[in-house]
Amino acid sequence: MSERWDYTRPTPTPGRACKNAGEDAPHRKRPAPHPGPRCTTCHRAELKRRREASAASRRQGVYGVTPEAYEALREAQGGRCAICRRATGASKRLAVDHDHLCMEEHPAKQGCTRCVRGLLCSPCNRMLGHLRDDVNAFRRAIAYLMSRPLRDRPVVD
């Protein structure tokens, strides 16, 4: 095989230990293949910490919801989506649902804690957005789900 097509993994810098691991950490002597230098375990933990901090900062700036208020709201909902009650936010965090009409009252189009209605999973949040928060559309959907199917009618192709 020629060198041109030889894709080898980058090797860790020899002799460098993870900068985040303490003296008593079991992975203290692991090589550090990532910038920092950090071992893979600490690198993943740092990326997760940064993602969480970024999401918390955005929630704070857009909706005025602090991380403590987000967790309190999550606990008040039983740790689940306010609509479907299935999603827990374990794989993808629950979205902050807000009233768009309330946000339009604010000059900078920034939300306030009064605008926040609850926490929703992505499918439920998209459903509300798709129906544009129209209560009559939801009533029609409920009536549709409650009605019996028309079995006597022929299927139209």
C-alpha positions as CSV (number, residue, x, y, z in Angstrom):
1,M,0.0,0.0,0.0
2,S,1.4,3.4,-0.9
3,E,2.0,6.1,1.7
4,R,-0.5,8.3,-0.1
5,W,-3.4,6.1,1.1
6,D,-2.0,5.1,4.4
7,Y,-4.4,6.7,6.9
8,T,-3.0,6.1,10.4
9,R,-4.5,7.4,13.6
10,P,-2.6,10.2,15.2
11,T,-0.6,8.9,18.1
12,P,-0.6,10.5,21.5
13,T,2.3,12.6,22.5
14,P,4.6,10.1,24.4
15,G,5.3,11.0,28.0
16,R,2.4,13.4,28.4
17,A,-0.3,12.6,31.0
18,C,-3.8,14.0,31.2
19,K,-3.8,17.4,32.7
20,N,-7.3,17.0,34.3
21,A,-6.7,13.7,36.1
22,G,-5.4,14.0,39.7
23,E,-2.7,11.9,41.2
24,D,-5.1,9.3,42.4
25,A,-7.2,9.0,39.3
26,P,-7.1,5.6,37.6
27,H,-6.6,7.1,34.2
28,R,-3.8,9.5,35.2
29,K,-1.2,7.8,33.1
30,R,-3.3,7.6,30.0
31,P,-1.8,9.2,26.9
32,A,-3.4,12.4,25.8
33,P,-4.4,12.3,22.1
34,H,-6.5,15.5,22.4
35,P,-5.4,19.1,22.7
36,G,-4.9,20.2,26.2
37,P,-3.5,17.6,26.8
38,R,-6.4,15.5,28.0
39,C,-7.2,11.8,27.9
40,T,-10.3,10.7,26.0
41,T,-12.3,10.4,29.2
42,C,-11.5,13.9,30.4
43,H,-11.8,15.3,26.8
44,R,-15.4,14.0,26.5
45,A,-16.3,15.3,30.0
46,E,-14.9,18.7,29.0
47,L,-17.0,18.8,25.8
48,K,-20.1,17.8,27.7
49,R,-19.4,20.6,30.3
50,R,-19.0,23.1,27.5
51,R,-22.2,22.0,25.7
52,E,-24.2,22.3,29.0
53,A,-22.7,25.7,29.7
54,S,-23.6,26.9,26.2
55,A,-27.2,25.7,26.5
56,A,-27.6,27.2,29.9
57,S,-26.2,30.6,28.7
58,R,-28.6,30.6,25.7
59,R,-31.6,29.7,27.9
60,Q,-30.6,32.5,30.3
61,G,-30.2,35.1,27.5
62,V,-33.2,34.2,25.4
63,Y,-35.8,33.2,28.0
64,G,-34.4,34.5,31.2
65,V,-34.3,31.0,32.7
66,T,-31.4,30.3,35.0
67,P,-30.1,26.7,35.3
68,E,-31.7,26.5,38.7
69,A,-35.1,27.6,37.3
70,Y,-34.7,25.1,34.5
71,E,-34.1,22.2,36.9
72,A,-37.0,23.4,39.1
73,L,-39.3,23.5,36.1
74,R,-38.1,20.0,35.1
75,E,-38.7,18.7,38.6
76,A,-42.2,20.3,38.7
77,Q,-43.0,18.4,35.5
78,G,-41.8,15.1,36.9
79,G,-38.7,15.2,34.7
80,R,-40.7,14.6,31.6
81,C,-42.2,16.5,28.6
82,A,-45.2,18.5,29.6
83,I,-47.3,17.1,26.7
84,C,-46.4,13.5,25.9
85,R,-45.0,12.6,29.3
86,R,-42.7,10.1,27.6
87,A,-39.5,12.1,26.9
88,T,-37.2,12.5,29.8
89,G,-34.5,14.7,28.3
90,A,-31.9,12.0,28.8
91,S,-30.6,11.8,25.2
92,K,-31.7,15.3,24.1
93,R,-32.5,18.0,26.6
94,L,-36.0,19.3,26.8
95,A,-36.7,22.6,25.0
96,V,-38.1,25.6,26.7
97,D,-41.6,26.3,25.4
98,H,-42.6,29.9,25.4
99,D,-45.5,32.1,24.3
100,H,-44.6,34.0,21.1
101,L,-47.2,36.6,21.7
102,C,-45.7,37.5,25.1
103,M,-42.3,37.8,23.5
104,E,-43.6,40.2,20.9
105,E,-44.4,42.6,23.7
106,H,-40.8,43.0,24.6
107,P,-38.8,45.5,22.6
108,A,-35.7,43.3,22.1
109,K,-37.8,40.2,21.3
110,Q,-36.2,38.7,24.3
111,G,-38.3,36.5,26.5
112,C,-39.1,36.8,30.2
113,T,-40.0,34.2,32.7
114,R,-43.7,35.0,32.2
115,C,-43.3,33.9,28.5
116,V,-42.1,30.4,29.5
117,R,-44.9,27.8,29.6
118,G,-42.9,24.6,30.2
119,L,-40.4,22.1,28.9
120,L,-41.2,20.0,25.8
121,C,-39.5,17.3,23.8
122,S,-38.7,18.1,20.2
123,P,-41.7,16.4,18.5
124,C,-44.2,18.1,20.9
125,N,-42.5,21.4,20.5
126,R,-42.6,21.1,16.6
127,M,-46.3,20.1,16.8
128,L,-47.1,23.2,18.7
129,G,-45.1,25.3,16.2
130,H,-46.7,23.6,13.2
131,L,-50.2,24.3,14.5
132,R,-49.1,27.8,15.5
133,D,-50.6,27.5,19.0
134,D,-54.1,27.4,17.5
135,V,-56.4,25.9,20.1
136,N,-59.2,25.3,17.5
137,A,-56.8,23.2,15.5
138,F,-56.0,21.1,18.6
139,R,-59.8,20.7,19.2
140,R,-60.2,19.4,15.7
141,A,-57.3,17.0,16.2
142,I,-58.9,15.7,19.4
143,A,-62.3,15.3,17.6
144,Y,-60.6,13.5,14.8
145,L,-58.9,11.1,17.2
146,M,-62.1,10.5,19.2
147,S,-64.2,9.8,16.1
148,R,-64.7,6.3,14.8
149,P,-63.2,5.4,11.4
150,L,-65.5,5.3,8.5
151,R,-65.4,1.6,7.7
152,D,-68.4,1.5,5.3
153,R,-67.0,4.0,2.9
154,P,-64.9,2.8,-0.1
155,V,-61.3,3.6,-0.1
156,V,-60.5,6.4,-2.7
157,D,-57.4,5.8,-4.7
